[in-house]
C-alpha cells in the first residue's frame, strides 16, 4: 500500500475504514505504522475517531443471565459438609469430598458453556455517497437494527429520508421508518429480523413517507449487511 500516492479523498476514506475496523489486517498494520510520520493521515484518523465516538452508544450493553454470578459463587464456595455418623463416614473422607466437589463444579461449568446459546453474530454495513464516502453506519444483531449518520445529511427541502430493508429472497422491501433530523434510528427485531446479505436502502420520499408502502423516490444510499469481523 503506497500511502504517499493517495489523494486527500482516498486518505480520508482510508482513515474512516481504519477507525471502523473494516480494513484487512495487513492494511490496518500499514496504516498504524504510517501514523507517526504522516500528519495528514493522523489528523484524518483523529477526526474520524471523534466523529464516530458517539456511535458506541449504538451497541447496547450485554448483561449476563440472571443469577449466573450467584450460581458460580455457590459452586466455587460450597457449604461445609457435616460428616455423617454412619458407615458412610469412611467413604466421605475429606479427599473424596474434595474430588466430588471439584467434579461437580467442573460439570456445572461445562454444562453452562455447552448449553448456553451461541450469541447471534453482529452485522454491519457502511452506506456510501455517490463519491464512495462513508455516509451512514448500520449495525444489527439480535437486539434489532440501528442506523447513525457519519455526516449530518438533512433531507431535501420538503422531502423526507426513509429507511428500508430487503432480506435475501424477499420480493419487496420493508419500511423501517423515516429518519429523524438527528440522523439516528433504532428498529426493534419485531419489525425486521436482521440477517446477513440483507440490503439496507435510504430513499427520498414525501414528508410523511412513501404513500404506497414501497419506495417511490430515488435510492440515495444502499448497502448490504455482513458479519462484523475484527481486523
LINKAVEN-V863166 format. One record per residue. N is the residue number from 0. SS is DSSP state (H for helix, E for strand, C for the rest). PHI is phi as a letter, one per 20 degrees, with the letter a starting at -180 (999 if undefined). D_FIRST is the distance of its C-alpha to the first C-alpha in Angstrom with 1 decimal. Layout:
BEGIN
n=N ss=SS phi=PHI d_first=D_FIRST
n=N ss=SS phi=PHI d_first=D_FIRST
END
This chain:
BEGIN
n=0 ss=C phi=999 d_first=0.0
n=1 ss=C phi=e d_first=3.8
n=2 ss=H phi=f d_first=6.0
n=3 ss=H phi=f d_first=8.9
n=4 ss=H phi=e d_first=9.2
n=5 ss=C phi=f d_first=9.5
n=6 ss=C phi=f d_first=13.2
n=7 ss=H phi=g d_first=15.3
n=8 ss=H phi=f d_first=15.7
n=9 ss=H phi=f d_first=12.1
n=10 ss=H phi=f d_first=11.7
n=11 ss=H phi=f d_first=14.9
n=12 ss=H phi=f d_first=14.1
n=13 ss=H phi=f d_first=11.0
n=14 ss=H phi=f d_first=13.5
n=15 ss=H phi=f d_first=16.1
n=16 ss=H phi=f d_first=14.4
n=17 ss=H phi=f d_first=13.6
n=18 ss=H phi=f d_first=17.3
n=19 ss=H phi=f d_first=18.5
n=20 ss=C phi=n d_first=16.9
n=21 ss=C phi=e d_first=15.7
n=22 ss=C phi=f d_first=12.1
n=23 ss=C phi=f d_first=11.7
n=24 ss=H phi=g d_first=12.4
n=25 ss=H phi=f d_first=9.3
n=26 ss=H phi=f d_first=7.3
n=27 ss=H phi=f d_first=10.4
n=28 ss=H phi=f d_first=10.6
n=29 ss=H phi=f d_first=7.4
n=30 ss=H phi=f d_first=9.0
n=31 ss=H phi=f d_first=12.3
n=32 ss=H phi=f d_first=11.7
n=33 ss=H phi=e d_first=10.6
n=34 ss=H phi=g d_first=13.6
n=35 ss=C phi=f d_first=16.4
n=36 ss=C phi=d d_first=15.3
n=37 ss=C phi=c d_first=14.0
n=38 ss=H phi=f d_first=17.3
n=39 ss=H phi=f d_first=16.3
n=40 ss=H phi=f d_first=13.7
n=41 ss=H phi=f d_first=16.4
n=42 ss=H phi=f d_first=19.0
n=43 ss=H phi=f d_first=17.3
n=44 ss=H phi=f d_first=17.0
n=45 ss=H phi=f d_first=20.6
n=46 ss=H phi=f d_first=21.8
n=47 ss=H phi=f d_first=20.5
n=48 ss=H phi=f d_first=22.0
n=49 ss=H phi=f d_first=25.2
n=50 ss=H phi=f d_first=25.2
n=51 ss=H phi=e d_first=24.7
n=52 ss=H phi=g d_first=27.0
n=53 ss=H phi=f d_first=30.1
n=54 ss=H phi=f d_first=28.6
n=55 ss=H phi=f d_first=29.3
n=56 ss=H phi=f d_first=32.9
n=57 ss=H phi=f d_first=32.1
n=58 ss=C phi=e d_first=32.1
n=59 ss=C phi=f d_first=35.7
n=60 ss=C phi=f d_first=36.6
n=61 ss=C phi=e d_first=37.5
n=62 ss=C phi=e d_first=41.0
n=63 ss=C phi=f d_first=42.3
n=64 ss=C phi=g d_first=45.3
n=65 ss=C phi=g d_first=48.6
n=66 ss=C phi=n d_first=50.4
n=67 ss=H phi=f d_first=47.6
n=68 ss=H phi=f d_first=47.8
n=69 ss=H phi=f d_first=51.6
n=70 ss=H phi=f d_first=51.6
n=71 ss=H phi=f d_first=49.2
n=72 ss=H phi=f d_first=51.3
n=73 ss=H phi=f d_first=54.5
n=74 ss=H phi=f d_first=53.2
n=75 ss=H phi=e d_first=52.1
n=76 ss=C phi=c d_first=55.3
n=77 ss=C phi=f d_first=58.1
n=78 ss=C phi=f d_first=61.6
n=79 ss=C phi=f d_first=64.0
n=80 ss=C phi=e d_first=66.0
n=81 ss=C phi=e d_first=69.8
n=82 ss=C phi=f d_first=71.2
n=83 ss=C phi=f d_first=73.7
n=84 ss=C phi=e d_first=77.3
n=85 ss=C phi=b d_first=77.7
n=86 ss=H phi=f d_first=77.0
n=87 ss=H phi=f d_first=73.4
n=88 ss=H phi=g d_first=73.1
n=89 ss=H phi=f d_first=72.6
n=90 ss=C phi=f d_first=69.7
n=91 ss=C phi=d d_first=67.9
n=92 ss=C phi=f d_first=67.7
n=93 ss=H phi=g d_first=64.7
n=94 ss=H phi=f d_first=62.4
n=95 ss=H phi=f d_first=62.9
n=96 ss=H phi=f d_first=62.3
n=97 ss=H phi=f d_first=59.0
n=98 ss=H phi=f d_first=57.9
n=99 ss=H phi=f d_first=58.8
n=100 ss=H phi=f d_first=57.1
n=101 ss=H phi=f d_first=53.9
n=102 ss=H phi=f d_first=53.9
n=103 ss=H phi=f d_first=54.6
n=104 ss=H phi=f d_first=51.7
n=105 ss=H phi=f d_first=49.3
n=106 ss=H phi=f d_first=50.6
n=107 ss=H phi=f d_first=50.3
n=108 ss=H phi=f d_first=46.6
n=109 ss=H phi=f d_first=45.8
n=110 ss=H phi=f d_first=47.5
n=111 ss=H phi=f d_first=45.7
n=112 ss=H phi=f d_first=42.3
n=113 ss=H phi=f d_first=43.2
n=114 ss=H phi=e d_first=45.0
n=115 ss=C phi=f d_first=42.9
n=116 ss=C phi=f d_first=41.0
n=117 ss=C phi=f d_first=37.3
n=118 ss=C phi=f d_first=35.6
n=119 ss=C phi=f d_first=34.3
n=120 ss=C phi=f d_first=30.5
n=121 ss=C phi=e d_first=28.9
n=122 ss=E phi=c d_first=27.2
n=123 ss=E phi=b d_first=25.3
n=124 ss=E phi=b d_first=23.7
n=125 ss=E phi=d d_first=22.3
n=126 ss=E phi=e d_first=24.1
n=127 ss=E phi=d d_first=22.3
n=128 ss=C phi=e d_first=23.8
n=129 ss=C phi=f d_first=24.2
n=130 ss=C phi=d d_first=21.2
n=131 ss=C phi=m d_first=19.1
n=132 ss=C phi=e d_first=19.5
n=133 ss=E phi=g d_first=20.5
n=134 ss=E phi=c d_first=24.3
n=135 ss=E phi=c d_first=26.0
n=136 ss=E phi=d d_first=25.4
n=137 ss=E phi=d d_first=27.7
n=138 ss=E phi=c d_first=28.5
n=139 ss=E phi=b d_first=31.1
n=140 ss=E phi=b d_first=33.0
n=141 ss=C phi=f d_first=36.7
n=142 ss=C phi=e d_first=37.6
n=143 ss=E phi=o d_first=36.7
n=144 ss=E phi=c d_first=34.1
n=145 ss=E phi=c d_first=32.9
n=146 ss=E phi=c d_first=31.1
n=147 ss=E phi=b d_first=30.0
n=148 ss=E phi=e d_first=28.8
n=149 ss=C phi=e d_first=25.6
n=150 ss=C phi=c d_first=27.0
n=151 ss=C phi=g d_first=30.8
n=152 ss=C phi=c d_first=31.6
n=153 ss=C phi=f d_first=35.4
n=154 ss=C phi=f d_first=37.0
n=155 ss=C phi=g d_first=38.4
n=156 ss=C phi=g d_first=41.8
n=157 ss=C phi=m d_first=44.5
n=158 ss=E phi=c d_first=42.0
n=159 ss=E phi=c d_first=40.4
n=160 ss=E phi=e d_first=37.1
n=161 ss=E phi=d d_first=37.9
n=162 ss=E phi=e d_first=35.7
n=163 ss=E phi=c d_first=36.1
n=164 ss=E phi=c d_first=35.1
n=165 ss=E phi=c d_first=35.4
n=166 ss=C phi=f d_first=35.4
n=167 ss=C phi=f d_first=34.6
n=168 ss=C phi=n d_first=37.9
n=169 ss=C phi=f d_first=39.5
n=170 ss=C phi=e d_first=41.1
n=171 ss=C phi=b d_first=40.9
n=172 ss=C phi=f d_first=38.7
n=173 ss=E phi=d d_first=40.3
n=174 ss=E phi=f d_first=40.5
n=175 ss=E phi=d d_first=39.1
n=176 ss=E phi=o d_first=40.7
n=177 ss=E phi=e d_first=40.2
n=178 ss=C phi=e d_first=37.4
n=179 ss=C phi=f d_first=39.1
n=180 ss=C phi=f d_first=38.4
n=181 ss=C phi=f d_first=36.5
n=182 ss=C phi=n d_first=33.9
n=183 ss=E phi=c d_first=34.4
n=184 ss=E phi=b d_first=36.3
n=185 ss=E phi=d d_first=37.1
n=186 ss=E phi=c d_first=38.5
n=187 ss=C phi=f d_first=40.7
n=188 ss=C phi=f d_first=40.3
n=189 ss=C phi=f d_first=43.8
n=190 ss=C phi=f d_first=42.5
n=191 ss=C phi=b d_first=39.6
n=192 ss=C phi=e d_first=38.3
n=193 ss=C phi=g d_first=34.4
n=194 ss=C phi=b d_first=33.0
n=195 ss=C phi=g d_first=29.7
n=196 ss=C phi=n d_first=29.0
n=197 ss=C phi=f d_first=31.2
n=198 ss=E phi=e d_first=30.4
n=199 ss=E phi=d d_first=30.6
n=200 ss=E phi=c d_first=31.7
n=201 ss=E phi=c d_first=32.8
n=202 ss=E phi=c d_first=35.4
n=203 ss=E phi=e d_first=37.6
n=204 ss=E phi=c d_first=41.2
n=205 ss=E phi=g d_first=44.6
n=206 ss=C phi=g d_first=45.3
n=207 ss=C phi=e d_first=46.8
n=208 ss=C phi=n d_first=44.2
n=209 ss=C phi=g d_first=44.5
n=210 ss=C phi=f d_first=48.2
n=211 ss=C phi=d d_first=47.8
n=212 ss=C phi=n d_first=45.7
n=213 ss=C phi=c d_first=43.0
n=214 ss=C phi=g d_first=40.3
n=215 ss=C phi=d d_first=41.9
n=216 ss=C phi=d d_first=39.3
n=217 ss=C phi=f d_first=35.9
n=218 ss=E phi=e d_first=33.0
n=219 ss=E phi=e d_first=30.7
n=220 ss=E phi=c d_first=28.2
n=221 ss=E phi=b d_first=27.6
n=222 ss=E phi=b d_first=25.6
n=223 ss=E phi=c d_first=26.2
n=224 ss=C phi=f d_first=26.8
n=225 ss=E phi=b d_first=24.8
n=226 ss=E phi=g d_first=25.2
n=227 ss=C phi=f d_first=23.3
n=228 ss=C phi=c d_first=21.3
n=229 ss=C phi=f d_first=19.8
n=230 ss=C phi=e d_first=16.3
END
